[in-house]
Amino acid sequence: MRTRNWMNKRRISGIPGRLRKMLKCIRSGEQMKMDEMDHSSDSLATRDYSASGYSSRPGEVEPKVDNSNIEEAESTLRESGYLNYEEARALLGRLEYQKGNIEAALHVFEGIDIAAVTPKMKVSISRRCEQNRRRSQSDAAPPMSLHAVSLLLEAVLLKAKSLQGLGRYEEAAQSCKVILDTVESALPDGLPENFTSDCKLQDTLAKAVELLPELWKLAGAPHEAILSYRRALLYKWSLDTETTAKLQKEFAVFLLYSGCDASPPNLRSQMEGYFVPRNNLEEAILLLLVLMRKLILGRIVWDPSIIDHLTYALAVSGELRALAHQIEELLPTTMERKERACILALCYYGEGKDLVALNLLKNILNDRENRDCVLELLLASKICGENSVCIEEGIDYAYKALSVLEGKCSQVVSISNCLLGVLLSAKSRSAVSDTERISKQSEALQALETAERTTRESNPYVVFHLCLENAEQRKLDSALYYAKQLLKLEAGSSVKGYTLLARILSAQKRFADAETVVNAAIEQTGKWDHGALLRTKAKLQIEQDQLKNAIDTYTHLLAVLQVRTKSASVEKRILKNRRKHDRSLEMETWHDLAKLYTNLSQWRDAEVCLSKSQAINPHSASRWHCTGLLNEAKGLHQEALISFRKALDVDHTHVPSLISTACILRQLGGQSLPVVKSFLMDALRIDRTNPSAWYNLGLLYKADLGASALEAAECFEAAALLEESAPIEPFR
């Protein structure tokens, strides 16, 4: 025991001395034996190193030498019998790098002729792995030990880090790439499973795999960074789960936010039927879904940012249902119940399932333990504002949000007031009495003005709804002012803002000015956003009796929609609600053309347009109404009445069909006046500002001997006033 202790002490105390002697030989160019430290070598020292002045600075206290590095050097010496020129520089450079002498370390590393030893390293790695697979030692010994290979590749890695520290990122990336090229060339099929047990090379490879994409990003080479990420994830580097997950997340983030369009990956082996991403978004989603699966299975620690990035990616791609499915798969303990329900509500709301989203929000709001629920209250009130069945409930939510926000964030207070205004406006449209309608309109306008003052006309959402409410209340001058403010806020990029401005100008009977606005909007916006603008332009041309121009504009609109549909079927990236909107716009365009041809008595053309519309949606109230107008123009009143009734079967609130049905019944006779009046009153209950309904109600009162002339006159007066301020299209 005493002898063993004495030998251990002697070995430990002898290491620093042997290291100093070795380094002294390296610097002076002497040769050293393995036993006597003077064994012959090809070229042992970095003679130019000490002369260049890059060694440790005078007065510096050298940090404690890492004994593991010494033991590794000794192991290398024992295996090879001597330390050659490149290995000596690798060891010395590592010591300088550990001291913080980056420039000195780089100077040493640059003296290594890595190109000369690369073939030997490849052969050594390849033969060692072949021996491991065959479990045989009879093959020829590799030209280099794996300790030596590890030492040299670590030197290349430290050289890359030194260049990175000096801001020479592209050179650093090229240096780091040498490591991966060497190993991948030696082992085309990837690292074997028992590779890590042979040497410390695995650690160097893992660091190089992580470092290379970062260096390319710093060098401003995004395409090279993308290739490096794919290489890191597709080649079998035997990385641990956490490192792989880290690379997957970093790559997904880079694909989502770098602004660089990546070409599809070129996989060497691709099985038929497997998914290959075609663009940045698809590749990022694929990576994030893989990470989500690892989270669900508990293979990696919980990382909420993965959910955030996946939410963004799937929302942009329009796959909110897929996002909801991912959230639903998470364990209840993974995410807070409130946050989980809120994200699911947003997903279902985006998918158009408003009531499902509202029920999820109610579960949160009805739980007394959930106190800070401003977001949930605002989302619930917004959903209620878009569904006539729960307007009252939405008003309560908006008032609750305002009470919670008293004295807090002005921006959120402004949004709360805006949503309250939208809800009160919706309430006014369903009011039974004129007194209630006027009262709610006044409250709505007051809430919207409060919201606008809070943000000082800086929120486009608030300004838009304030403009819309003024326009619906026929306060056109105020509406025009806010419409212009909206365009300034959005820098002329909003189709919705241009369209609203054109409708306001049309209500002022400034059709030429409105068409000028639409033409400016077409120039300022992308071609895929021209649909609604072209339809508005065609209606403005009809109002100016430019019927041929209107037909040409409608034809152009249909061509745009057809091209967009074809491109969408190829890329399959267009949002679901955009596809739905396009189909609806195409159908209504055919209906507009059918009405135009009907007014021109071109029956055949009108029938062709209606057949095109039927192919899109055979059960459309608007199509049945156009069919009824065509039959009425032909003098087929009974057929027209059947068509109008079919339209009301599809949608009992379709105002044009209610008015047309009343007109046909009045012309045919045989129906009591109260029945005809009921259709007109239903139309006015839904749309109080419809001049045609007021006019036909006036005609009905005029023909009714029991009605007073004053009632008919009031109806005609209302129709005239509303006609003077009627837009070419409804403001909403």
C-alpha positions in Angstrom: 0.0 0.0 0.0 2.8 2.4 1.0 4.6 1.6 -2.3 1.4 2.2 -4.4 0.8 5.6 -2.7 4.5 6.6 -3.3 4.1 5.7 -7.0 0.9 7.7 -7.4 2.4 10.8 -5.8 5.5 10.5 -8.0 3.3 10.2 -11.2 1.1 13.2 -10.3 4.1 15.4 -9.4 5.9 14.4 -12.5 3.3 15.4 -15.0 3.8 19.2 -15.1 7.6 18.7 -15.3 7.3 16.4 -18.3 4.9 18.8 -19.9 7.2 21.7 -19.5 10.1 19.6 -20.9 8.0 18.6 -23.9 6.9 22.2 -24.6 10.5 23.4 -24.2 11.5 20.9 -26.8 8.6 21.9 -29.1 9.6 25.6 -28.9 13.3 25.0 -29.3 13.0 22.5 -32.1 14.7 19.7 -30.1 13.8 16.1 -30.6 12.7 13.7 -27.8 12.3 10.0 -27.2 9.3 8.5 -25.7 11.4 7.0 -22.8 14.2 9.5 -22.7 12.2 12.5 -24.2 14.8 12.8 -27.0 13.4 10.4 -29.5 13.8 11.3 -33.2 10.9 13.0 -35.0 10.2 14.4 -38.4 9.8 18.0 -37.3 9.0 18.7 -33.8 8.7 22.3 -32.8 7.1 25.5 -33.9 10.3 27.4 -34.2 8.6 30.5 -35.5 6.1 30.6 -32.6 8.4 31.9 -29.8 10.1 34.2 -32.2 6.9 35.8 -33.3 6.0 37.1 -29.9 2.6 35.4 -29.7 3.3 33.4 -26.5 2.0 34.3 -23.1 2.3 37.9 -22.3 4.8 39.1 -19.6 3.3 39.5 -16.2 0.3 37.2 -16.9 -0.4 34.5 -14.4 -0.8 31.2 -16.3 -4.0 29.4 -15.4 -3.9 26.0 -14.0 -3.1 23.4 -16.6 -5.9 20.9 -17.2 -4.5 17.4 -16.2 -6.9 15.7 -18.6 -5.3 17.4 -21.6 -1.8 16.2 -20.3 -3.1 12.7 -19.9 -4.6 12.8 -23.4 -1.2 14.0 -24.8 0.6 11.2 -23.0 -1.8 8.7 -24.3 -1.2 10.0 -27.9 2.5 9.7 -27.3 2.3 6.2 -26.0 0.3 5.0 -29.0 2.3 6.7 -31.7 5.7 6.7 -30.1 6.3 10.3 -30.9 4.5 13.6 -31.3 4.7 14.9 -34.9 4.7 18.5 -36.1 0.9 18.8 -36.6 0.0 17.2 -33.3 2.5 19.4 -31.4 0.9 22.5 -32.8 -2.6 21.2 -32.0 -1.6 20.6 -28.4 0.2 23.9 -28.0 -2.6 25.8 -29.7 -5.1 24.3 -27.4 -3.1 25.4 -24.4 -2.9 29.0 -25.7 -6.6 29.0 -26.5 -7.4 27.9 -22.9 -5.3 30.8 -21.6 -7.4 33.2 -23.7 -4.6 34.1 -26.1 -6.8 33.8 -29.2 -4.4 35.4 -31.6 -1.5 33.3 -30.4 -3.6 30.2 -30.6 -4.7 31.1 -34.2 -1.1 31.6 -35.2 -0.2 28.2 -34.0 -3.2 26.5 -35.6 -2.5 28.2 -38.9 0.8 26.3 -39.0 -1.0 23.0 -39.2 -1.2 21.6 -42.8 -4.6 20.1 -42.3 -5.0 19.3 -46.0 -1.9 17.0 -45.8 -3.2 14.9 -42.9 -6.8 14.8 -43.9 -6.4 11.6 -46.1 -4.7 9.9 -43.1 -7.5 10.9 -40.8 -10.1 9.6 -43.2 -8.4 6.3 -43.5 -7.9 6.0 -39.8 -11.5 6.7 -39.0 -12.8 4.4 -41.7 -10.5 1.5 -40.7 -11.2 1.8 -37.0 -14.9 1.6 -37.6 -14.5 -1.4 -39.9 -12.5 -3.2 -37.3 -15.2 -2.5 -34.7 -17.8 -3.9 -36.9 -15.8 -7.1 -37.7 -14.4 -7.4 -34.1 -11.1 -8.3 -35.7 -7.6 -6.9 -35.0 -5.9 -8.7 -37.9 -6.3 -5.9 -40.4 -3.6 -3.4 -41.1 -3.2 -0.8 -38.4 -4.6 2.7 -39.3 -2.0 5.3 -40.1 -3.1 7.4 -37.1 -4.6 6.7 -33.8 -8.1 8.1 -33.0 -6.5 10.1 -30.2 -4.4 11.8 -32.8 -7.4 12.3 -35.1 -9.3 13.7 -32.2 -6.5 16.1 -31.3 -6.2 17.5 -34.8 -9.9 17.9 -35.4 -10.2 19.6 -32.0 -7.5 22.0 -33.2 -9.5 22.7 -36.3 -12.6 23.4 -34.2 -10.6 25.7 -31.9 -9.2 27.5 -34.9 -12.8 28.1 -36.1 -13.7 29.5 -32.6 -10.6 31.7 -32.7 -11.6 33.1 -36.1 -15.1 33.7 -34.8 -13.8 35.6 -31.8 -11.8 37.8 -34.2 -14.9 38.5 -36.4 -13.7 36.4 -39.4 -16.9 34.5 -39.7 -16.6 33.1 -43.2 -13.1 31.8 -42.6 -14.4 30.3 -39.3 -17.2 28.5 -41.1 -14.9 27.1 -43.8 -12.6 25.8 -41.1 -15.4 24.2 -39.1 -16.8 22.6 -42.3 -13.5 20.7 -42.7 -14.3 18.7 -39.6 -17.7 17.6 -40.9 -16.4 17.0 -44.5 -13.6 14.7 -43.1 -15.9 12.5 -41.0 -18.7 12.3 -43.5 -16.3 11.4 -46.3 -14.8 8.6 -44.1 -18.2 7.3 -42.9 -20.8 8.0 -45.6 -23.4 5.9 -43.8 -23.0 7.8 -40.5 -21.3 7.2 -37.2 -21.6 3.7 -35.8 -23.3 3.2 -32.4 -20.1 2.3 -30.5 -18.2 5.2 -32.0 -18.4 7.3 -28.8 -16.8 4.6 -26.7 -13.6 4.7 -28.8 -12.4 8.3 -28.2 -13.4 11.8 -27.4 -14.0 12.6 -31.1 -17.8 12.6 -30.6 -17.7 15.7 -28.4 -15.7 17.6 -31.0 -18.1 16.6 -33.8 -21.2 17.6 -31.8 -19.7 21.0 -31.1 -18.8 21.5 -34.8 -22.3 20.4 -35.9 -23.8 23.0 -33.6 -21.3 25.8 -34.5 -21.3 25.6 -38.3 -24.9 27.0 -38.9 -24.2 29.8 -36.4 -21.0 30.8 -38.2 -22.8 30.9 -41.6 -25.5 33.1 -40.1 -22.9 35.5 -38.7 -21.2 35.5 -42.1 -24.4 36.6 -43.8 -24.8 33.4 -45.8 -28.4 32.2 -45.1 -28.4 29.5 -47.8 -25.2 27.9 -46.4 -26.7 28.1 -42.9 -29.8 26.2 -44.2 -27.6 23.5 -45.8 -25.6 23.2 -42.6 -28.8 22.7 -40.5 -30.1 20.0 -42.9 -26.7 18.3 -42.9 -26.7 18.3 -39.1 -30.2 16.8 -38.9 -30.1 14.3 -41.8 -26.6 12.8 -41.3 -26.2 10.3 -38.5 -23.9 12.2 -36.1 -25.0 10.2 -33.0 -26.1 13.4 -31.3 -28.0 13.2 -28.0 -31.7 14.0 -27.9 -31.3 17.5 -26.4 -28.7 18.6 -29.0 -30.9 17.4 -31.8 -33.9 19.1 -30.4 -31.9 22.3 -30.0 -30.8 22.2 -33.7 -34.3 21.5 -34.9 -35.7 24.4 -32.9 -33.0 26.8 -34.1 -33.5 25.7 -37.7 -37.3 26.1 -37.5 -36.9 29.6 -36.1 -34.4 30.5 -38.8 -36.8 29.3 -41.5 -39.7 31.2 -40.1 -38.1 34.6 -39.5 -34.9 34.9 -41.6 -36.6 36.2 -44.7 -34.6 33.8 -46.8 -36.5 31.5 -49.3 -35.0 28.0 -48.9 -35.1 25.6 -51.8 -36.7 22.2 -51.1 -34.3 19.7 -49.5 -32.6 17.2 -51.9 -32.8 13.9 -49.9 -30.5 11.1 -51.0 -32.9 8.4 -50.1 -36.6 9.3 -50.2 -39.2 6.6 -49.9 -42.3 6.9 -52.0 -45.3 8.5 -50.2 -43.1 10.3 -47.6 -43.6 14.0 -47.1 -41.0 16.4 -48.5 -41.4 20.0 -47.5 -41.5 22.4 -50.5 -40.8 25.7 -48.8 -39.7 27.4 -45.6 -43.0 27.3 -43.9 -43.7 23.6 -44.5 -40.2 22.6 -43.4 -40.4 24.7 -40.2 -43.8 23.2 -39.4 -42.4 19.7 -39.9 -39.6 20.4 -37.5 -41.8 21.9 -34.9 -44.3 19.0 -35.1 -41.4 16.6 -34.5 -40.4 18.7 -31.4 -44.0 18.6 -30.3 -44.1 14.9 -30.5 -40.9 14.7 -28.4 -42.6 17.0 -25.8 -45.7 14.9 -25.7 -43.6 11.7 -25.2 -41.5 13.4 -22.5 -38.2 13.0 -24.4 -37.3 16.6 -24.0 -38.0 19.2 -21.3 -41.0 21.4 -21.7 -40.3 24.5 -23.8 -43.2 26.9 -24.3 -41.5 28.7 -27.1 -42.1 25.7 -29.3 -45.8 26.2 -29.0 -45.4 29.9 -29.8 -43.5 29.2 -33.0 -45.8 26.4 -34.0 -48.8 28.7 -33.4 -47.3 31.4 -35.6 -46.4 28.9 -38.4 -49.8 27.1 -38.5 -51.7 30.4 -38.2 -49.8 31.8 -41.2 -50.5 28.7 -43.2 -54.2 28.7 -42.2 -53.9 25.3 -40.5 -55.5 26.3 -37.2 -57.4 23.0 -36.8 -54.0 21.2 -36.9 -52.7 23.5 -34.2 -55.8 22.8 -32.0 -55.2 19.1 -32.5 -51.6 19.5 -31.2 -52.7 21.5 -28.2 -55.4 18.9 -27.4 -52.8 16.2 -27.4 -50.7 17.8 -24.7 -51.0 16.4 -21.2 -53.1 18.5 -18.8 -50.1 19.1 -16.6 -48.0 20.5 -19.5 -49.9 23.7 -20.0 -52.1 25.8 -17.7 -55.8 25.1 -18.2 -56.6 28.8 -18.8 -53.8 29.2 -21.5 -54.8 26.0 -23.1 -58.5 26.9 -23.4 -57.6 30.4 -24.7 -55.4 29.0 -27.5 -58.0 26.5 -28.5 -60.6 29.2 -28.6 -58.4 31.3 -30.9 -57.9 28.2 -33.1 -61.6 27.4 -33.4 -62.5 31.1 -33.9 -60.0 31.2 -36.8 -61.6 28.1 -38.3 -65.0 29.8 -38.2 -66.4 27.7 -35.3 -67.4 30.7 -33.3 -69.8 29.1 -30.9 -67.3 26.3 -30.0 -64.7 29.0 -29.3 -67.2 31.0 -27.2 -68.1 27.9 -25.1 -64.4 27.4 -24.3 -64.1 31.0 -23.2 -67.1 30.7 -21.0 -65.5 27.8 -19.2 -62.7 30.2 -18.3 -64.9 33.1 -17.5 -67.2 31.1 -15.3 -64.3 29.9 -13.2 -64.0 32.2 -10.2 -60.4 31.3 -9.7 -59.5 32.9 -13.0 -59.2 36.6 -12.2 -57.1 38.2 -14.9 -59.2 37.4 -17.9 -59.0 40.5 -20.0 -58.0 38.8 -23.2 -60.7 36.2 -22.8 -63.3 38.9 -22.2 -62.3 40.8 -25.3 -62.2 37.7 -27.5 -65.6 36.6 -26.2 -67.1 40.1 -26.9 -65.6 40.1 -30.4 -67.1 36.7 -31.1 -70.5 37.8 -29.8 -70.3 41.0 -32.0 -70.2 38.7 -35.0 -73.1 36.5 -34.0 -76.6 38.1 -33.7 -77.7 35.4 -31.2 -75.5 36.6 -28.4 -75.2 40.4 -28.7 -76.5 41.1 -25.2 -74.0 38.6 -23.8 -71.2 40.3 -25.7 -72.1 43.7 -24.3 -71.9 42.3 -20.8 -68.4 41.0 -21.5 -67.2 44.3 -22.9 -68.5 46.2 -19.8 -66.7 43.7 -17.6 -63.5 44.2 -19.5 -63.8 48.0 -19.1 -64.4 47.6 -15.3 -61.3 45.4 -14.9 -59.2 47.8 -17.0 -60.1 51.0 -15.2 -56.9 53.1 -15.0 -54.8 50.5 -16.8 -53.4 50.1 -20.3 -55.0 52.8 -22.6 -54.5 50.7 -25.7 -56.5 47.8 -24.3 -59.1 50.2 -22.9 -59.5 51.6 -26.4 -60.0 48.2 -27.9 -62.6 47.4 -25.2 -64.5 50.6 -26.0 -64.3 49.8 -29.7 -65.8 46.3 -29.2 -68.5 47.8 -27.1 -69.3 50.2 -29.9 -69.5 47.4 -32.4 -71.8 45.4 -30.2 -74.1 48.4 -29.5 -74.2 49.1 -33.2 -75.3 45.5 -33.9 -77.9 45.8 -31.1 -79.3 48.9 -32.8 -79.8 47.1 -36.1 -82.0 44.5 -34.4 -83.9 47.0 -32.3 -87.7 46.8 -32.7 -88.6 50.4 -31.9 -87.1 53.5 -33.5 -86.4 55.0 -30.0 -84.3 52.0 -29.0 -82.5 52.0 -32.3 -81.6 55.7 -32.1 -80.5 55.3 -28.5 -78.2 52.4 -29.3 -76.8 54.1 -32.3 -75.9 57.1 -30.1 -74.3 54.9 -27.5 -72.3 53.0 -30.1 -71.0 56.2 -31.7 -70.1 57.6 -28.3 -68.1 54.4 -27.4 -66.3 54.4 -30.7 -65.4 58.1 -30.3 -64.1 57.4 -26.8 -61.9 54.6 -28.2 -60.6 56.9 -30.9 -59.7 59.7 -28.4 -57.9 57.2 -26.2 -55.5 56.2 -29.0 -55.5 59.6 -30.8 -56.5 58.1 -34.2 -53.5 55.8 -34.1 -55.3 52.4 -34.2 -56.6 51.4 -37.7 -59.1 49.0 -36.2 -60.8 51.7 -34.1 -60.7 54.3 -36.9 -62.3 51.8 -39.4 -65.2 51.0 -37.1 -65.8 54.6 -36.3 -65.8 55.4 -40.0 -68.2 52.6 -40.7 -70.6 53.6 -38.0 -70.7 57.2 -39.2 -71.3 56.0 -42.7 -74.2 53.8 -41.7 -75.7 56.6 -39.8 -75.4 58.7 -43.0 -72.9 61.2 -41.4 -71.0 61.1 -44.6 -68.7 64.1 -44.1 -67.4 62.6 -40.8 -67.2 59.2 -42.4 -65.1 60.6 -45.3 -62.7 62.3 -42.8 -62.1 59.0 -40.9 -61.8 57.1 -44.2 -58.9 59.4 -45.3 -57.3 59.0 -41.8 -57.5 55.3 -42.1 -55.6 55.3 -45.4 -52.9 57.4 -43.9 -52.5 55.1 -40.9 -52.3 52.0 -43.2 -50.1 53.8 -45.7 -52.5 53.0 -48.5 -52.0 49.3 -48.1 -55.5 48.3 -47.0 -58.0 47.1 -49.7 -60.7 47.4 -47.0 -59.9 51.1 -46.4 -59.9 51.9 -50.1 -63.2 50.1 -50.7 -64.9 51.9 -47.8 -63.7 55.3 -49.1 -65.0 54.5 -52.5 -68.4 53.5 -51.1 -68.6 56.7 -49.1 -67.9 58.8 -52.2 -70.5 56.8 -54.1 -73.0 57.7 -51.4 -72.2 61.3 -52.0 -72.8 60.6 -55.7 -69.2 61.4 -56.6 -68.9 58.4 -58.8 -65.9 59.6 -60.9 -63.9 60.4 -57.7 -64.8 57.0 -56.3 -63.5 55.3 -59.5 -60.3 57.3 -59.2 -59.8 56.0 -55.7 -60.4 52.4 -56.9 -57.9 52.8 -59.7 -55.3 54.2 -57.2 -56.0 51.2 -54.9 -55.4 48.8 -57.8 -52.0 50.4 -58.5 -51.0 50.4 -54.8 -52.0 46.8 -53.9 -51.1 43.4 -55.1 -52.9 41.7 -58.0 -54.4 39.0 -55.7 -56.2 41.7 -53.7 -57.9 43.3 -56.7 -61.1 41.2 -56.5 -63.3 43.4 -54.3 -61.8 46.5 -55.9 -62.7 45.4 -59.5 -66.2 44.6 -58.5 -66.6 48.0 -56.9 -65.2 49.6 -60.0 -67.7 47.7 -62.3 -70.6 48.9 -60.2 -69.4 52.5 -60.3 -69.2 52.2 -64.1 -72.8 50.9 -64.2 -73.9 54.0 -62.2 -72.2 56.1 -64.9 -73.9 54.2 -67.7 -70.6 52.8 -68.9 -72.1 49.3 -69.4 -69.5 48.0 -71.9 -66.7 49.1 -69.5 -68.4 47.4 -66.6 -68.7 44.1 -68.6 -64.9 44.3 -69.4 -64.1 44.9 -65.7 -66.2 42.0 -64.6 -64.4 39.8 -67.2 -61.1 41.0 -65.8 -62.2 40.1 -62.3 -63.2 36.6 -63.3 -59.9 36.1 -65.0 -58.0 37.2 -61.9 -60.1 34.8 -59.7 -59.5 31.9 -62.2 -55.7 32.4 -62.2 -55.6 32.6 -58.4 -57.6 29.4 -58.1 -55.2 27.6 -60.3 -52.1 28.8 -58.5 -53.7 28.0 -55.2 -54.4 24.4 -56.3 -50.7 24.0 -57.2 -49.2 25.5 -54.1 -52.0 24.6 -51.7 -51.0 27.4 -49.3 -53.9 29.7 -49.7 -55.9 30.3 -46.6 -59.2 28.5 -46.2 -61.2 31.6 -45.6 -59.5 33.2 -48.6 -60.6 30.3 -50.8 -64.2 30.6 -49.4 -64.1 34.4 -50.0 -62.9 33.9 -53.6 -65.7 31.4 -54.4 -68.3 33.7 -52.9 -66.8 36.7 -54.9 -66.9 34.7 -58.1 -70.5 33.7 -57.6 -71.6 37.2 -56.8 -69.7 38.4 -59.9 -71.7 36.0 -62.1 -74.9 37.3 -60.4 -73.9 40.9 -61.1 -73.3 40.1 -64.8 -76.7 38.2 -64.9 -78.5 41.3 -63.6 -76.6 43.5 -66.1 -77.5 41.2 -69.1 -81.1 41.0 -67.8 -81.4 44.8 -67.8 -80.0 44.7 -71.4 -82.6 42.1 -72.3 -79.8 39.6 -73.3 -81.6 36.6 -71.8 -79.2 34.0 -73.2 -76.1 35.6 -71.7 -77.9 36.0 -68.3 -78.8 32.3 -68.3 -75.2 31.4 -69.0 -74.0 33.5 -66.1 -76.6 31.8 -63.8 -75.5 28.4 -64.9 -71.9 29.3 -64.0 -73.1 30.4 -60.6 -75.0 27.2 -60.1 -71.8 25.2 -60.6 -70.3 27.0 -57.7 -73.3 26.8 -55.3 -76.6 25.4 -56.4 -78.2 26.5 -53.1 -77.7 30.2 -53.1 -80.4 32.7 -52.2 -78.7 35.3 -54.4 -78.8 33.0 -57.4 -82.5 32.2 -57.0 -83.2 35.9 -56.7 -81.3 36.7 -59.9 -83.3 33.8 -61.6 -86.5 35.4 -60.4 -85.5 38.8 -61.8 -84.8 37.2 -65.1 -88.2 35.4 -65.2 -89.9 38.7 -64.1 -88.1 40.6 -67.0 -89.4 37.9 -69.4 -92.9 38.4 -68.1 -93.0 35.0 -66.3 -94.4 36.3 -63.0 -95.4 33.0 -61.5 -92.0 31.5 -62.2 -90.4 34.6 -60.8 -92.5 34.2 -57.6 -91.4 30.6 -57.3 -87.7 31.6 -57.6 -88.1 34.3 -55.0 -89.7 31.9 -52.5 -86.9 29.4 -53.1 -84.5 32.1 -52.2 -86.3 32.8 -49.0 -86.3 29.0 -48.3 -82.5 29.2 -48.4 -82.2 32.4 -46.4 -85.3 33.9 -44.8 -83.5 37.1 -44.1 -82.5 37.8 -47.8 -83.8 41.4 -48.1 -83.8 41.7 -52.0 -86.0 38.5 -52.2 -88.4 39.8 -49.5 -88.9 43.0 -51.5 -89.2 41.3 -54.8 -91.7 38.8 -53.4 -93.8 41.7 -52.1 -93.7 43.4 -55.5 -94.7 40.3 -57.4 -97.6 39.6 -55.0 -98.8 43.2 -55.4 -98.7 43.0 -59.2 -100.4 39.6 -59.4 -103.1 40.5 -56.9 -105.2 38.0 -55.1 -103.2 38.4 -51.9 -104.3 40.6 -49.0 -102.4 43.8 -48.5 -101.3 42.7 -44.9 -99.5 39.7 -46.4 -97.6 41.9 -48.9 -96.9 44.5 -46.1 -95.5 41.7 -43.9 -92.7 41.0 -46.5 -91.8 44.7 -46.7 -91.8 45.1 -42.9 -89.6 42.1 -42.5 -87.2 43.7 -45.0 -87.1 47.0 -43.1 -86.7 45.2 -39.8 -83.5 43.7 -41.2 -82.3 46.8 -43.1 -83.9 50.0 -42.0 -81.9 52.0 -44.6 -83.1 50.2 -47.7 -84.7 52.8 -50.0 -86.5 50.2 -52.2 -88.3 48.7 -49.3 -89.6 52.2 -48.2 -90.6 53.1 -51.7 -92.6 49.9 -52.2 -94.2 50.3 -48.8 -95.3 53.8 -49.9 -96.8 52.3 -53.0 -98.7 49.8 -50.9 -100.0 52.5 -48.6 -101.0 54.6 -51.6 -103.0 51.7 -53.1 -104.7 50.9 -49.7 -107.8 52.9 -49.4 -107.8 52.4 -45.7 -104.4 53.9 -45.2 -103.7 57.7 -44.9 -101.9 59.6 -47.6 -99.5 60.9 -44.9 -98.2 57.4 -44.3 -97.5 56.9 -48.0 -95.8 60.4 -48.1 -93.6 59.6 -45.2 -92.5 56.3 -46.8 -91.7 58.1 -50.1 -89.8 60.8 -48.3 -87.7 58.3 -46.4 -87.0 56.4 -49.7 -85.9 59.7 -51.4 -83.6 60.7 -48.5 -82.1 57.3 -48.3 -81.6 57.1 -52.0 -79.7 60.3 -52.0 -77.1 58.8 -49.6 -77.2 55.2 -50.7 -73.8 53.7 -51.6 -73.4 51.4 -54.6 -72.7 48.6 -52.2 -73.7 48.2 -48.5 -71.1 49.8 -46.2 -70.8 46.5 -44.3 
